[in-house]
């Protein structure tokens, strides 16, 4: 039986950038067995010793940062001028989660009771299976990998076939940091074998990042077992530009939040609601700024907008734009304004769709490309109604000078994270969580550790 070969086609130039042979059944079984055995010893390692290894991992990762950044560009197309930012963000998250582990994993004292000592301890689950996406290959993976190891678990990482070198870079850094063999392993897997790993009794938690359809497949694979599943599935994130917003600041932030990474961000904004009193100046300013992007070779330091991940993705985005226009939205950008944009390639011009109807594709679906829709609203109440009119709920944001109004709006919007005067950012001190079809579970912050451990109660009667 022929072995399956997984190919990474670079969006930069269409060539095969990497090839990996999918793991065989025996290799998968051996990896899971190694992980289970290694974890039994690792769970007894004191937290300061785990932290020291994780700190060394961060140092190794930082030392390799130039090559890691270039690899991001070749594998998924992000402009080289922005790729180092993912290295910095990965280190920020890793170091925060290492630093907060002591408080997150500390015993919880149940309070005094005569003749008893009572506390709750957070214990590791066992083997954590992380299935990571390609669009932020390190930032996504680190959310579960580092805290899972800090909590005393072993980790098996299955990365996207688009970004296999990201998983291998993690493995190299952990090995150089002195992490014991078996505690972090990489498996290159087919979809079918991914499902089989999820169903394996040795896997005690699954951390998945991807599409809604992928999340449903993960749930089906896990359905026969009582195993925890964390799902981060993306969104169609809304923002509201209130009448009292700092308009220049709002335009700069919102355009960046919509088009950074060619719009390929689960928390990138897509639905823009603007108070009617400032709709015209907002849209004119946004169009002017969008036209300043330079679409082209992402290895060119002057490029500010790279290709989407593959030609099929660009074709799908173009179809979604056409569907939105057919529904009544007005395109603000002519594709020919961006010379590098061409059919049959992953190079795609940015687009802003004006007066986008509530039922149009751009205001309903997760487009995952450099596209946003904008619509007028007359009040805060109308804005909130539109923001909540979605099957997604990952992030939402408001631009306003009124913090009390922002908190009131944030309480009314159905979302995992609510921003004021910013967007498209994960603060590692805050819980990263979605509602509705954006997923379930939580990563980052001290709360993230709750999903990578189980509580164990100690009820100790003291006798004389």
N, C-alpha and C positions, 0 to 999 in steps of 0.2 A: 504494500500500500504506500503510495507516494506521500511524502510529508508535505504539509501545507506551508507555503512560503508567503510571508507577510511583507509587502513592499511599501516603502515610504516614497511617494512621488512628491518631489519638492515643488511647491507652487511658484518658486522663483523662476525656474526654467523648464519644468516639466520632466526632468530626468529622475531616474531612480536614485534616491539619495542614500537609502539604507535598505537592507533586506535581512529579515530574521526568520528562522524556521520555527514554526509553532511547536510548542512543547508537546511531547508524546504523553500518552496516558501514564506510562511508567515514570516519566520525569515529573509529571504533576503529582503523582502519588508520593514520590520520594521527597519532593519539596515540601508538601504538606506535613509529612511525617517528621522531617527535619525541623520544621517550624514548631510543631507541637512539642517535640522533645526539648528544643532549645528554650522554649518559653517556660517550661517547668523550672529551670534553673534561674532564668532571668527574673522571674517574679520575686525571687528572694533577694535579689541584688538591692542594696539600699539606694534610696532615691538620689542622694548626692553622687553616688558612683554612676548611676544612669545619666544624671545631668552632666557629669564631666565628659562622658562619651559623646553626648549630644552636642556639647559645646565644641568638642574637637571636630565633630561632623560639620558644624557651621564654619569652622576655620578652613576645613578642606574645601567646602563648597565655595567659600569666598575666594580661596586661592585659585580655583579653577574658573572663576567668573568670566574671563574673556572668551574662552572656548565654549562655555555654556551659553553665553549670549549669542554667539555666532550660530551655534547649533539651533537655537530657537528660531532664528531668521530662516535658515535653510529648511527646517522641518515644517514650519507652519506659516512663514511669510511675514512676520512682524518686522517693520523697518529696524535696521541695525541701530539707529539712533535711540530707539526706545527699548530694545531688548534687554540692556543692562538693568533697567528698572525692575524687571521681574526677578533678577538675582537679588537686588536690594530688598524687594518685598518679601521674597521667600525667607531671607535671613531675619527680617523684622518679625515675621510670624513665628518662625522657629524659635527665636530667642525669647519672644514673649511667652510662648507656651512652655518653654523650659523654665522660665523664671516664675511663672504662676503655678507650677505643678505642686509646690510645697503646700500652698493654701488650698488648692483644688482637691488634693488627695489626702489632706489631713483628716484624722479621725474627727467625727462630729460628736461632741459630748452631749448626751441626752439630759444632762442636768442632775442635780443631787437627789438621791433617794436613800434613806437610811438603810444600811446593810447591803447596799448594792453599788456596783460600778456598771454604768451603761453607756455604750457608745456605738456609733455606726462607722464601719470602715469600708473604704472603696477598694475593691479587689479587681484585678485585671480579668478580662473575659477569656483570653486565650490567644487564638490566632485571628487577626484582623485581615480581611481581604479588601484591599483598596483598588477600585476600578476608576482610573483617572482619565480625564478628557484632554484633548490636544490644545485647546485655545489658550490656556495658561498652564502649560504642562508641569511647571514646578509649583506655582502658587496653589493650584488645585490639590496636588498630591500632598504637599506639606501640611495642609490643614488636618489631615488624619494621620499621616505617617509619623511625624515627630511626637505628637501627644500620645498616640497609641503605644509607641515604644517607651515613652516616659512613664506611662501608666503600668508598665510591666507586661505588655502584650508582645507577641511576635507579629510581623507584618509581611504579607505577600502582596506585591504590587503588580497589577496588570495595567499597563499603560496603553493608550491608543496606539494603533498601528501607524498613525501619522507621526508620533513622537516617541519612538522606542528608546532613543538615546537619552531622553530625560530620565527614564527609569534606571538605565544603566549608570548614568552619572550619579544618581543617588546611591546606588550600590557601591560604586567606587569610593565615594566619600565615606560611607559607613564602614567599609572595610579598612580604609586608611585611618579612621578614627578609633579602630580597635573593637568594634562591635562584634560579639561572638558570632561565628558562622551559624546560619539557620535563622537568626532573628530578623533579618531583612533579606528577602529574596525577590527576584524579578521573574515573572513568567510571561512569555509572549504567547498569547492564546487566541484561538478562534472564538467566535461567538458561542458556538455549541459547547466548547470546553469551559468557557467562562461560566456558563450556566451550571455545568457539572461541578465546578469548584464551589460555587455558591451553595449547591445542594449537599456538599460534603460535610459530614458530621464534625470534622476537625476544625472547620471554620465557624467561629463564634460571633463574628460581626462582619457586615459588608458595608463599606463606604463607597457609594457610587455617585459619580458626577456625569451628567449627560442629558439626553433628551427625555421628554415625557414618555415616549414609546420605550426607550431603554429602561427607564425606571419601572415601568409596568412589567417588562421582561424580567428584571431583577426580582421584583416581588413574586412573580409566578415561580421563579426558580427556588425562592426561599420559602414558599408557601407551605411545604410539607414539614418544615422544621420550626421550632421555637427559637429563631435566631434574630438578633437585632439587625435592622437595615436602616442606614442613613441615606437619604436621597436628596441630591441638590440638582434640580432639573431645569433651571433657566426661567425666563420670563419675558414679558412684554411690558417693561417697566415704565410707569408714568411719572411725569413731573408737571408741576404747576408753577407758572410765573405769575405771581400775584401783582395787583395794581401798584403796590409800593416797593417792588423789587428794584435793586440796583441793576439797571438794564444792561450796562456794559458787562458787569460781572456775570450776570445770568447768561448772556449770549456766549461768552467765552467758556464758561463751565459746561453749559448744555451741549454746545457743539462738540467739545472734547469728549463729553460723556457718551454722545451718540456715535461718534465716528472713530474714536481711538480703537486700535486693533482691528480696523476695518469693520467695526460694529460687531465683532465676534466675541461678545462678552455676555455671560449670563445675566449680569447686572447692568449692562449698558442700557441707557434709556432709549426708548423708542416712541413713546406717546407723549407729546408736548401739548399741554393745555395752557393757553395764554389769556389773561384777562383782556377783554375786548378793547379797553382803553389804551393798551400798549401793544396790541397785536401787530399793527403795521410796522412800527419801528423795530419790534423784536424780529419779525420775519425778514425785514430788509437787512438788518445787522447780521442775522444768522446766515443768510444767503451769501453776503459779502465775505464772511469768514470762511464758509465752506469752499468758496471758489479759490481760496488761498492754499488749499491742500495741494501737495505735489504727489501725484500718483505715479508709481514706477518701480524700478528695481529696488527691492528692500535692502540690498547690500550697499546702495548709494547713500552716504550719510545725509544727503540733502532730501531724500525721500521722506515724506511724512504720512503717506498712505500706501500700504502695501497691497498685495493681492489677497483675495479671500483664499481659503484653504485649498480649494480645487475648482476646476472648471464647472463640474456639475453643480457645485454650490452657487457659483456665479449665475448659472442658468436658472437655478431655482429662485434666486433673489430677483432676477429680471422678471420672471413670471409673476412673483408676488407684487412687484411694482406695477406691472400691467394690470393685474387684477384690482389693485387699489385705484388706479387711474380710471378704469372702467366703472368703478363704484362712485366716482365723482371727485376724487382727489386731483389736485393740479400739481404737476411736477415743476419744481423751481429751477432745476438744473438740466441742461441739455448734455447728454452723454458725450457728445463730440467736443464739449469744452475741456475734456480730459483726454488728451491724445493717446495715452497709454491704454485707455479702456477699449477693449475689443471683444467681440463675440468669439467664442471658441477658446477663450483664455480665462484664467482666474482673475484677471485685472478688470476691476469694476469701478466705475465712477460713483462718487457719493451722490445721494439724492435726498431732497427734502420735499415732502408731499404736503402741499398747502390745503387748508380747509378740508382735511381728511374726514370723511363721514365716520360716525361711530362704528358702523358695521363693516368698514373696509378692512382689507387684509392687514394693512400696516397698523391698524388700531386693535387688531384681534389676535394675530399670530406672532410667534417668536420668529422673526425674520432672520436673524443672525447674519447680518450684512450691513453695509454702510448706508442705512436708510432710516429715516424718522418721519413721522407724521405730525402735523401741527393743526390744532383746532382752537377756535375762540370759545371762551366761557364768559358768563356775565357775573358770576358770583362764586364765593368759596363753596357754597353748597352744590352748585352745578359742577364745579371742578371735582369735588369729592365723589359725587355720583359717577362721573365718568372714570375717575381713577379706580373705583371699585368695580366697574363694569368689565370684569376680566376674569378668565379662568386662572390667571397667574397672580402671584403675590410675593415677589422676591424683595425688591426695593421700591421706594417711591421718594419723591423729594419736592420741596417747595422753595421758591426764591422769594424772600420777603425781608423787610427790616423789623418785623414784629415777631419777637420770639414767642410771646404768649399765643398769638394766632397760629404760629407754626406748631406749637405743642397741641393746640386744640385740633388742628387738622391732622396731625400725626395720630392722635387718638382715634380719629374717625376712619382713617385709611386702613384697609386690610392688606397688611404687608409685613414682611419679616424685619426689614430695616427701614427706618424713616430718616431722611436727611433734611437739613435746612441749609440752603446756600452751598451745597456741594452734592456730588453724586459719584457713583461708580468707584467706590473705595471700600475696602474691608479693613476695619479697625480690629486688630487681633484681640483687643480688650473687650470687644462686644461680641455677643452671640451671633453667628452667621446662620440664618434659618429662613426657610420659606414657608408660605402658607398656600393652600389650594394646590394647583398643579405645579407649583414651584418646588414642592417636595416636603420632606418631613425630617425630623431629627435636627441636630445642631453640631456645628464645628466651631472652633475657636472659643476664646474666653475660658473662664473657670467652668462655665456651664458645659462647654464642649467635652470636658473630661467625664461628665456624668454618662455620656453615651458610649464611652470606651471602657467603662468599669461597671461593676454591679455592687449594690450596697449589701453589706453583711452586718447583721446586728449582733452585738455582744452583750449578753445579759448575765452579769456575774454576781452571784450572791456571796457575800463575804461572811465566813463563819469563824468562830473562835475555838 
